[in-house]
Amino acid sequence: MQKLFKSFLSCLSVALCFCFLCGCNAQLPIPPEKTPGEETEKPTHEHVVCPECGKCTDKECPEDKCAGHEEVEESIKDQFDCISIKEALDLAQNAGDAGTSEKYYVYGIIKTVSNGMYGEMTITDGEYELYVYGVYSADGQTRYDALTDKPVSGDEVVLYGMLKTYQEKPEMDRGFLQAFNHIKPEVDETLYQEVTIAEARSLEASELVKVTGVVARITYANGFVPNGFYLVDETESIYVYGNDAAGSVKIGNTVTLVGEKTYYVLASEQSNADKHGYKGCCQIQKPQILENDLGNSEYNKEWISESTIKDIVDASVLENNTTTIYKVTALVKKAVGTGFTNYYFNDLDGVTGSYTYTSCNGSDFSWLDEFDGKICTVYLSPINYKSTSSGCIVRFIPIEVIEEEFSFDLKDAPSFALKYYAVDQFLSVYEADPELNLKTSVDNEILGFSGLEFSYASSNEDVCYFENTTDGVVLHTKNAGSTTITITAKLGEYTDTCAVEVEYKLPSEYETITVKEAIDTPDDQIVTVRGIVASSLVNQSGFYLIDETGVIAVTGEEAAIKLLSSGDEVIVRGTKDHKVKDGYAGAGQINIYNAEILVNYYGNHEYSTATFDATKTLNELYEYNHMEDHSNEVYVVKAVVKLNKTAYYTNLKLLSPDGKVEFTLYSASANQYEFLHQFDGQEITIELALCNWNSKTYYAGCVISVITEDGKIINTLNFEE
């Protein structure tokens, strides 16, 4: 108390003024007299004490007025008998793997939370750091992820736990959360415009916004660390990206936050996104949460429109639809792969759809397991598009899944079949006779109908006509012009029709070069080449183009590649190049990239094998030098198929018949070579192209076909045929 009342005489008048202003009537205690040697100079900071509570304002007090009644909050560190982080590290080291016999209070600032489920974190005092294996409530009953309010990076914490080492690294084995203090940075709210979420979505990137909404779904980064969440108000939804903000909210919380509106694209995908006009994920970044009611409210659904998976998948990337929520009916499907799990949302044709966007190998969506294989009502959002050289693939985040009684009225089967099975068979423009085999009937086990029949009619058979064959109906073109094709779908007594406008025009004339001339063209030059589509590439969106002079790999947009078939005669235009990584010393991969299909003459042509080499063995190919250019060469060799499956990956290798060489096939997994699985362990004859797409010090292979007694089994991975 002596310290509190030092220099009493010099500030008596101020203290009396304070008591008057505050209405304090208590008598001020009289301090003891100064002891010899005590400081006699007036201190630079006058302590003003309220006699009502005995607290010091800890403010500089002007001579002419009282500083006011303001309590100083006690630090959470002072509420416990805390040891320093340095002391904790020393105790852990001395205790070793067995750990200390007692628990200790340790104070620190959270540097990182590396596991958002268990509360694995690192705390620091600015000089030393302590790893904490996991965090629970003070009574040990509630795990970190289930805490109603929990500390995140930047917050003060006091943890109570045993100290030990694990693999010679000091740690707190399990921290029981005694107290924490959210450290909120100061925010100048005048810099942010308060808007609805719909208004925020329409703003340009870099605009600063203030929004309020309900947390509808939280997303997770690797390690199950919260990294963002969906925020919904009565107008729209938007994704909010930020680890600290995501770690401090729960589904159902109503929060007000400020942040920067932006569009996000992964840096490695930016050039491809620009190519296709994709702006990126519509989101708010750098969020600071101003208010959180810690409640459990339902998010507003009145604004959410009903759609279909097909409509979302078919939507243009130019539309600003990422992170908005749609209500759809979908088939939920869990797909367990090698070392990972994906969850798909497919339309009711069982094919059209896409997968959830996960950074945790699907573990963040294990809550979907109960819906596996079921048709459900799903509140679904396209969070982003994976941007590749060949196109953009939508990826979903499920916000909510509701299992409801689903029934399909068979009278709707004809209209459904037209949309999902019939219309997409046709192109709007043809420049050659497609000789297209059309569907004449369709079954759908999911919806429970079979034997639905299609029929076709052309309003101008001089332009397009249909040929009835033993195999079905074939579309032909004849003379230039336009026609309306009417498609009729019939299931018993139920019928529906739709119309497709089709134009047939004479193909444009192009000056083309041979495949060999394209191979010999200097890199980075545009080439226009005519040839036959031979087979699909693997792990690349493209195909091998072949003529009498040579073979070259062609890559292009996935949507265009899907429309091709082996045997099509095409004219392509693209950039001739050698694909190599920066700093790579080697020949790389000869290819024509960003290829456009200028003309497809269709047909069912056999590709030329004039340049194929049947004189080499797999052993000899294995020895080829990657510094030499061999990626435009195809060899006919004998090999034994070897299918490898582990818990984490699958691949497919080729063994030389003598067993001395194991030759790598370029692929992401063995599933991309499914047509070879039937030959596992067998010796076969194959047409093998050499390739080096990823700048290795060796050549891998791409199987063009398997030669059997009945003919060739051609690799058609990228084609829809």
N, C-alpha and C positions, 0 to 999 in steps of 0.2 A: 504494500500500500504506500510505502514511502516514495517509491518511484512515481506512482500515479499523482501524488500531491506535491511533487518537487516544484519549487518556484511559485508556491501558492500566492504569496503576497503580490507578486508582479501581475497575476492574472485574476485577482479576486474580483475586480470590477467586471471583467468579461464573464466570469462564471455566474455572478449575480444577474447580469443581463440575460444570460442563457436560461437561468431558472425562471426569470420573469416571463420570458417569451414562451417557454414550454409549460408554464403553469405549474412548475415544480415547487412545492412548499417545504420539502424536506430540508433540514439543517445540514449545511456542508460540514463534514468532519474537519477538524483542525489538524494539520500535519505537524509532525515533530519539528523541533528546531534543527537547523543545519548543523551538521557535525563538522568538526575542524577539517579543513582540506577540501570541503565540498565545493563544486564549481559555483562561482558567483556570477559569471556572465549570463546574460539573458539568452536562453536557447533560441535557435532559429525557428523551431517548431513548438508552439504553445499547445500543450495537451488540454483539451476542454473536456471536462468530465461531467456527465449527467448524474446528479445525486439520486435520481430515481432508479436508474439501472446500474450505475457504477461503471458504464462503458465509456471508453475514450472515442471521440469522433475521429481521431487520427487525421485531422485536416489542419491545414494552415489556417490560423484564426486571425482575421484582421482585428485591429485594435478597436474599431468602432462598432462591431456587431458580433453576435454569436454565430458559430459555425453551424448550428442546428443539431438536432438529435439524430445521429446516424450510427448504427451499430456496426461493428466490424465482425464479419462472419469468421467463425473458427474454421481453420483448414481441416479437411478430412484426415490429413496426416497427423494433426494434433489430437485427434479423437482416439488414437490407438497408440500402443507402445511399439512403434514401427522401428525396424532396423533398416539400414541403408541397403541399396542394391549391392554395393561392394561387400558389405558384411554378409549378405545372403549368398553371394558367389563364393566367398571364403568358407562359409558353413557347409555349402553343398560340396565343395571340393574335399573338405576334411571328412565329411560323412560318407562320401563315395556312393556306390550303388545301393548300399543298404539304407541310406537316408538318415536324416536326423530323427532323434527320438521324440522330439516335440515339434510343434508347428510355430511359425513365426508370422508376424504382421510385416508386410513389405509394401511400401508406397512407391508409385512410379507413374509415368505417363505412358499410355499405350502407343507404341510405335507402329505395330502392325497387328492385324488379326488374320492369321493364316488359315484358320479353319472356322467357318461361321457356324458349324453345327456344335462342335465341342468347345469353342472358345479358345482354341490354341492361339497364343499371342506372345508378343515380346513387349516387355515394359522397359522403360529407360529413365534415368535421371539426368540425361544429357551427356554423361560421361561413361557410365556403365549400363549394360543391358542384361536382362534376365529373361530366359525363355520359360513360358508357362505352358505346361502340357495341355491343360484344359481348365475351364472356369465353370463353377456352379454357384448357385445361390448360397447365402450364408449358412443355411441349414443343410446344404448338400443335397436337397431333394429335387432341385430344378436345374436342368442342364442349360448352358448358355443360350442355345437357340430358342428355348422356350421361355426365357425371361421376358416379362412384360415390358420392362424398360432395361436396356443393357448398355454398357459402355462400348465405345468404338474408338477407332484411332484418334489420338489427340486428347482423349479424356484422362482425368486423374483417377486412379484406382488405389484402393487398399485391399490387398489379397492376403489371405491367411492360409498357410499350408506348409507341408513338409518339404524340406530341401534335400536334393540328392544329385547324383550324376547319372547320366545314361549315355553309354558309349563315350565316357570321359567328358561329356558336356554337362555343365551345371544347369539345373532347372528347378522350378517349383513343380512338384509332381502333380498336384491338383490344387488349384487356387479357389478358395471359398471367398466369394465377393462380399466384403464387409461394407464398403461404401464406394461411391464414385461420384464424380462431378463432371457433367458435360461442359466442355470448354467450347463455347460458341464464339467464332470470330465476329468482330463487329461488322455489321452490314449497313451500308448507306442505302436504305430502301428507296430514296428519291431517284436512284439511278435505274430502277426497274419499273416497267409499266405493268400495272395490274390488269390481267386479261383472263378471259375464259380459256380453256384448253383448246377449243376450236379456233379461237383467235390466235393463240400461240402457234398452232400448227401452220397457219397461213403466213406467218411472219418469215422474213428472210433470215438466213443464218447470221449469227452473231448478235441478234437482238436480245436484250436483257428483259426477262419477264418475271412476273410474280403471279403464281397460280395457286389455287386451292382445290383439293380433290381427295378422293378416297383411294387408298392403296389396294389394288385389286389382285396383283400377283407380283412376287419377288423372283428375280433371276439370280443365278449363281455362277461364279467363276470357278475355275479349277480349285479343288480343295474345299468346295462347298462354301466359299466365301461370298456373301451377298454382294452383288455388284450393280444392281439396278432394280427398278420396279415400275409397274404400270400404274399411272395415276389417272383417275376417271372423275369427271364432273358431270353436270347435266347436259353438256354439249358434245363431248368427245373424249378420247383417250390419248395418252402420249406416254412414251417411255422416258424414264428419268434415269440417267446413268451416273453412278457415283457410289463407290464402296462405302464410305462413311455414312452417307445418307441412307443407303439401303440397309446397312447394318443396324440402324437406329429405329427402323419402322417395322410394323407387322401388318399383315393383311387385315383390312378393316379400319386401320387408323385414318383419321381425317387430318391431313397436314396442309400447311401453307408453306411454300418454299419460293426461293428466288433462284434463278439460274440463267444459263445462256441457251437460247434456242439454236439448234444446229442440225446438220445432216451428217451422219457418220458412215464412212466406208473404210474398211480395213486397208491400210496403206498398201499392202501387197496386191490388193484388188482394184486400186484406184484407176489405173490406166484402162482396165477392162470395163469398169463402171462408166468411165467417161465415154468409152467407145459406144456403149449401148444407151447412153443418156440417163443412167441411173444416178440420182442425186445422193442417195444414201438413206440410212435409217433416220426417220423423223424423231428427234429426241430433244431432251433438255440435259445439258451437261453442266458440270461444276455447280451442283445444287447446294444450297444452304437452307436447312429446315429452320423456319422461324417459329412455327407452332405445331404441336402434335397433341391431339386430344387423347391419345392412347386408347381410343375406343374401338368398337367392333361393328362398324356400320356396313351396310350393303352398298355396293357401288351402283350408280344409276344406270339402268338398262333401257330407259325409254327412247333414247336417241339411236340405239344400236339397230342397224338394218339387217334384214334377213338376206342371206346370200347362199351360194353353193361353193363347195371346194373348187369345182371346175371354173366358176366365174372368177374366183380369186387367183387361181393358178394361171388362167388365161389373160388376166389383166395386164395392161402395159406397165412397164417399169417407169414410164413417164408420169404415171399417176402418183399422187402423193398419198398412197394408201398404207404405207408401213406404219405400224404401231397403232392403227385404228382397229377396233374390235368389230367382228361380224358374228352374227348368229347363224350357225349352219347345222345341218344334220350330217353326221359323218360316221364312218366306220373307223373305230380306234384299233390300231394294230401294233402290237409289240413285236419287234424284230431283234432277236438276240444274235449278234454277230460274233466274230472272233475277237474277244477282248473288249467289246463294247455292246451297248444296247441302244437301239433307236426306237422311237415311237412315231408312227405314221398316222396321219389323218387323211383317209381316202374318201372319195365320193362314193356314191352307191353303185357305181359300175365296178367298184373294187380295184380300179387301176389308177384313175386320176387322183393325184394328191401329192403330198410332200411330207417332210419330216420335221420334228421339233428341233429347235436350235439349242444345243446343249454343249457346255464346256466340261461336264462331269461324267461323260460316257453314259448319259442317260439316268444316272442315279438321282438327279434332281427332279426327275419326272416319274419316280417309282410310284407316286400316288395315282398314276394312270393304270397301274396293273389291274385294278378291279374292273376296268372297262375294256380290257383286251378282248378283241373279237366281237365287241358289241356295237350296235348302232345307237348313237347317243346324240343328244342336243349339246352342241359345243359352242361356247363363246371363245372365238379363235381370232388370233391376230397374226398377220404376216409381219414379223419383226424386221426382217431384212432379206436381201437377195444376195446369194453367193454369186459374185461376178467373175466369170471366166472368159477366156477368149472366144468361146463358142456361144455364150449366152448368160442369162441371169436366172438363177434357180431360187424360187421363193422358199423361205424357211419360217416355220410357225412357232408361236408361243400359245399354248392353251391357257386361257384365263380361268375357265370353269367348264367342267364336264358334268352333265346331268343325265343319268340313265332314266329314260322315260319309256313307256310302252310305245313301241314303234309299229305302225301298220302301214302297208302300202296298198293303195286302191288300184286294182288292175286296170281300171279304165284310164289311168295315167301312164300305163306302160308304153303305148305308142309314142306319146310326146317325149317321154324320157328317152326312149330308144333313138328317136330322131336326133335329139340333142347330143347324146353321148356316143352313138355308134355310127350314125349315117352321114351327118353333115360334114364332119371332118375328113371324110374320104376324098372330098373334092378340093381342087385348087381353084382359085378365081380366074387364073390365066394359064393356058397351055400353049406351048410353042411346038409341040410334036404330039403324035398319037401316043397316049400313055398306055394303051392296052391294059387298062386298070381293072383287075378282078374285084368286083364289088361284093359287099355282104348281101346275102339274100335272106338270112335268118339270124336270130340271136337269142341266146338264153341268158338269164340272170338269176343265179342261185340266191343272191342276197335278197332280191326283191320277190323272188318266188314265181317267176314266169319263164316259160320256155316256148319255143316254136313261134316266136314273133317273126312275121315275114315282112321283107322290104320289097317294093317294086319301084321301078324308075321309068320316067317318061321325059322326053326332050321336046321342047316347043319348036325347035328347028333342027330336024335331023340332018340337014345339010351341013350343020356345024358339028353337032355331037349326036351320036346314036349309040344304041345298046345292042350288043350281040348276045344272044342266048346260046350257051355252050353246055356241054355235059357237066362242066365243072361249076357253072353258074352264069352270072351276067358280067359282061366285059364292056367297059366304056371305051369308045373310040372317038377320035376327032376326024373331021373330013375337010371342010373348007373354012376359010377365015370368016369370022363373024361372032355373034353372041347368041346365047340361047338361055332359056330358063329350064332348069332341071327340076322336075317335081318328084319328090320322094314320098312314098306312101308307106306307112307302117300299120300293120294289122295284127291284132291279137284277138281271135275269136270275133266277137261282135264289136270290139272297140277298134276304131280307126282314127288316124290323124295324118296330116300331110304337112310338108314344108317345101319351100322353094329355094333353090340355089342358083345364083347368076354365074354363068361360066362364059368365058371368052376364049376363042381359039384364034391365034394370029400366027402368021408365018414368022418363023424364027429370024431374028436379026442376023445379019452377016458379020462374022468376026474373022479377023486374020489371026490364025493360030500357028503355034509351033509344036514340034514333037516333044515328047517327054525327054528325050536325050538332049535336045536343044535347051530345054528348061534347066536340066541338070547342069549344063555347061554355061548357063547365063551367070554373070557375076552376081554376088549377093546384093540384096536390097533393091533389086529391080523388079518391076511389075512384069509378069508373064501371063500370056493367055494360051492355054493348052487344051488340046482335045484328046480324049482317051476313054478307056472303059473303067468303070468302077469295079475293082476286083474284090476287095475285102475291107473289113473295118480295121481301123487302128485299135490299139488297146491302151487304155488309160490316157487317151487323147481323143478329142472330138474330131474325127476325120476318117480318111480312107486311103487306100493305095490306088493310085491312078496308073494304068498300064496301057502301053501301045506296043507296036512292033519294035520300038527302039529302046525301051527301058521302063523302069518303075520309079515312082516318086511318091512320097507321103504328102498328103494334102490335109490341112486342118482348116476348119471354118465353124460357123455358128451351129450349135447343136440342133436347133430347130430345122435348119436346112439339111443337115446331114441325115437326120431321121427320115426324111422323105426319099432318100436314095435307096436303091436296091443293087445288089451285086448283078452286074451285067448291063447296067445303064450306060449309055454313051452320053458323055457330058462335055461341055466346054466350061472350063473354070478360069477365073482370073484372080491372081493373088501375088504376093511378094515372095520371090525365091530367096531362100536364106539357108544358113547353117545355124541351127539352134545350139548355142553354147552359153555356159554361165560365165560371168565376168572373171577374168583371170585364169580361165581354163585353157590348158595346153592340150589340144586334141582336135580331131576333125569335126566332132559334133554330129548333128543330125541334119541331113539334107531334107528340106521340106518347102512346100509352098504354103504360107500361112495367111490368115485373114482372107481365105479364098471365098469368092462368090460364085455360085453356080449360075452362070449366064444362060445356059441352055441345057435342058435335059431332054435328049432324044429318046429316052427310055429304051425299050428293047430288052432282049434277053441274050446279050452277046457273050460269047466266051472270051475271056481275056487271053491275050497272047502270052505264051511262055517262051518266046523266042530268045529272050535274054536270061532265062533261068539257067543256073549252073548245076548240073547233076553229077559233077566229077569230084566233089569234095565230101569229106566226112565231117561229122560233128566235132571230132577231135581236132581237125585242121581249123575249123571255124573258131574254136575255142582259143587258138593261138594268135588270132588276128590282132594286129597292132592298132590301138585306138587312135594313134596319130595319123593313120592312113584312112582315106575315105572309102567306107564300105557300106554306108547306110542307104545306098540306092541299089543294093544287090539282093537277089533272091536265090536260095539254094534248095535243091531237092535232096533231102537227106533222110536216113533212117535214124530213129531215136526211140527210146523207151520213156513213156510218160510216168512221171513220179509226182503224185499228189501229196503235199505235206499239210497236215492240220495240227495246230497246237491250240492251247487255250487263248492265245493272244493274237495269232495271225494264221493265215493260210497262204500258200503259194504253190506254184506248179513249176517243176523243173523238167528238163530233158536230159536223160542219161544216154551216153554213147552206148551202142550195143555191146562193146567190150567192157563197159562199166568203169572206164578210167576217167571219164569226163562228165561233170554235171554242169549243164548249160542253163543259164538264167533266162527266163522269159520276163520281159518287161510288163509289169502289171501291179495294180494296187492290192489285189487278192486273187486267190484261185477262182473266185466266183466269176471273174471276167473271162475265164476260159472254161465255162461250164460245158461247152460242147466237147471238150477233151476229157472230161471226167470219166466218161464211159470206157476210155482206153487206159485207165490207170494200171500200171504194171505191164502194159503190152508194148511190143515193138511195132511201130507204125512208120509209114512213109509220109513225110510232110513237106509242104512248101514253106520255107522259113526265110523271112526277111530279117536282116541285121539292123539293129537300131541302137541309138545312144542319145535318148531324149534328155537325160539328166546329167550329162557330162561326167560319166564314169571313166575309169581307166581300162575299161573292157567293153566289148560289145555284148548286148543282150539280144534277144530274139523276139519276133512277133510272128506267130503262126498264121499264114494266109489260108491254108487249107490242109485237110487230111485227105490223102489219096487212098481210096478203098476200091475193092473190086466192083462196087456199084457206082463209082464215080467219086466226086469230090464233096467233102463236107466243108463248106466255106465259112469263115469267121464273119458273122453278121452282127456283131455286138452292138454297133451304133445305129443299126438300121431298124425300122419298125416292122419290116416284113416278117 
